[in-house]
Amino acid sequence: MRIADVAIVGRLRLAPMADVTNAPFRLVARECGSSMTTTEEIDAISLVRGAVRARDIVRHYAGERPLAMQLLGCDADLLCQAAEMVQEAGADIVDLNMGCPMPKITKQGKGAALMRDVPETAQLLRRLRHVVQVPLTVKIRGGWDDEHLNAVEVAKMAEDVGVDAIVVHPRTRSQRFSGRAPWDIIRDVVEAVNVPVTGNGDVTSPAEARAMIEQTGCADVMIGRGAFGRPWVFDEEFECLPAGQQKSRKAAIIERHMALLAEHFEASPRVVLNQTRRHLGWYVENGLPYSNPTRAAIHQAHERGEMLDTFWDWWETLDSGGVDGMAGSASTGV
């Protein structure tokens, strides 16, 4: 697969998710097999105004590349300024978020709200296309609600104005993350445009990704919530490893992730603490012995060392049967 002149090697990649897909998690996913990475959404206003949070999102590791930086906004002038800034910062691809369903975003006219006025959004994308020298992509939803399923119309418009690839999450804005993702909408977009289309929604394993590709014809697949606590999901050969090797591989990945968090957010101990708590909680998968009390203990701990000790003490109690359980379980969601 190619997005303009950027080669994407592999069929699985990590989806952008607010407060989750920071540089350490993106790099771990990339090292596990994600074909590329995408930053969490970067608010154009915040970036242009020099907000620390926006600058932190732009920070990345060389090993993540190819790297897409995703912009959030609805003001063409600000988006164009932000696009120039992320290109200078090293973005290989600039992506426009046209799919965020959260009310605090859509009520500002951002995210999925951009799908409501297609002619106006076309003008915005033309402005972006003029300033973006790297590939330009968009991430869209199935539509605003069940009465306005316009993913095909929006995708055709995006292709007409020069967008190089499209990611489709087929749920509507009103669905948010509930119900089953209607993959047929992805297929309809694939059949309607000539640029590469990436599918997203209800994929938690390489097998499900292969099913999505077979059913929709999409070029590759984004995995979002299905990667929570399971970055090895991007390794299509992982599930074939013996249980003991799986456990050793997982331990190495988790240790790597925890070290990257401490390194990347060294100047922000509170962020390190919160991110450690969040990700260790996800690494303790449901259904394993003592998973619930272990997760509770991690979330109640006030120091990072205590969280890590709690996790690794639990980890060492897992026998091969427990590891088999980990290998077979899958997170629910996108």
Order of alpha helices (4+ residues) and beta strands (2+ residues): beta-beta-beta-alpha-beta-beta-alpha-alpha-beta-alpha-beta-alpha-alpha-beta-alpha-beta-alpha-beta-alpha-beta-alpha-alpha-alpha-alpha-alpha
